[in-house]
């Protein structure tokens, strides 16, 4: 696996992590203070990551070497976890979950102070960084993302042009018409679900906010039915269903392959995938390796507009945190600060910087030219939404729900889309009443 968003909660292994007991830190409220003198910071720290590719090709070692020019007495070791969510939730039953780790989706937000050391106050950090409220508990911040991400369609511009489509679709109907043209006029698979990899399907939850251009979209999940008529999730799920139902996706979703899909899209064998900005550089690299033009890789917003304007949400990728049990908290904090501010990881991945004063990456120039409105979702209700999702067992951030949707669309499951979404809504709102009173 090369990279997953925080939404990519892997199905599988039984949930072993206790909610409020187990090995949660006994010294809740611990701080990981920023070092004042780099020469005095020392220790060996283990950094957990999902970037197996960057560990394997030596890129992370290069980052560590640069880090050591500022912090020469800190040794950085990396552990890349292929199935991160499944593996980390087992390790967090112990104190051994690295010194620096990515905050897993299994941890309830209110429990962050039990497992992670504070990086400072919201008031302090929000002056410099975006997305601070996503890991804030009682005014303190417990995680820091190195990059911001934006959902969207990664697509092969050459294939779309060959199909006669040069403008971004503005409605679901236009998008489906474009995929039909691709199927008719080219040899490419119009859309690729990456069903077998599971985690890419969770990206469809990221349509929330983009369709309505509403910064309060997360709050609305906590207060109403996410699949009500006209809602963002219903619009996204309807489009995915129609793509599969109308034969515009791969013939057998169970045989899809994430790694192979990158060179296939780069070469024009696949036309489109719903992923995020983080994927662009990976598909461009695949194009270079395949000897085709990396400039053919494009990125487009969800096909919906508000008052004639596309909208796209911008949010944090996985947030790095300091293990509350770490014996080298100062060194761990030094790594997080350096990796966020100085490493260039955001630029290397054509990603959005979490630094408020940083420019947008050049890859998003088409968005700026088209006047796409970028919005940051208010995450103040994020913990409540996650609690409703967990207790209802709907799983908006897990793959099974949309695997069921795809199976329904391709006839592997019986039933109607309306009944399917109504069932999700009933479970959600019933749980919502119990959670919110």
Secondary structure, DSSP 4 states (H G I P E B T S, - for coil): -----TT-B---S-----SS-TT--SSTT-B-PPPS-GGG--EEEEEEES-HHHHHTTHHHHHHHHHHHH-TTEEEEEEE-TTHHHHHHHHTTSS-S-SEEEPPTTS-GGGHHHHEEB-EEHHHHTTTBS-GGGGEETTEE--EES-EEEEEEEEEHHHHHHTT--S--SSHHHHHHHHHHHHHHSSSBSB---TTT-GGGGGGGGGTTTTTT-TTHHHHHHHS-TTSTT-HHHHHHHHHHHHHHTT-B-S-GGG--HHHHHHHHHHTSB-EEEEEGGGHHHHHHHHHHHTS-GGGEEEE--S-EETTEEEEEEEE-SEEEEETT-S-HHHHHHHHHHHHHTS-HHHHTTPBPSBTTSPPPGGGHHHHHHTPEEEPPP-TTHHHHHHHHHHHT--TTBSHHHHHHHHHHHTSS-S-HHHHHHHHHHHHHHHHHHHH-
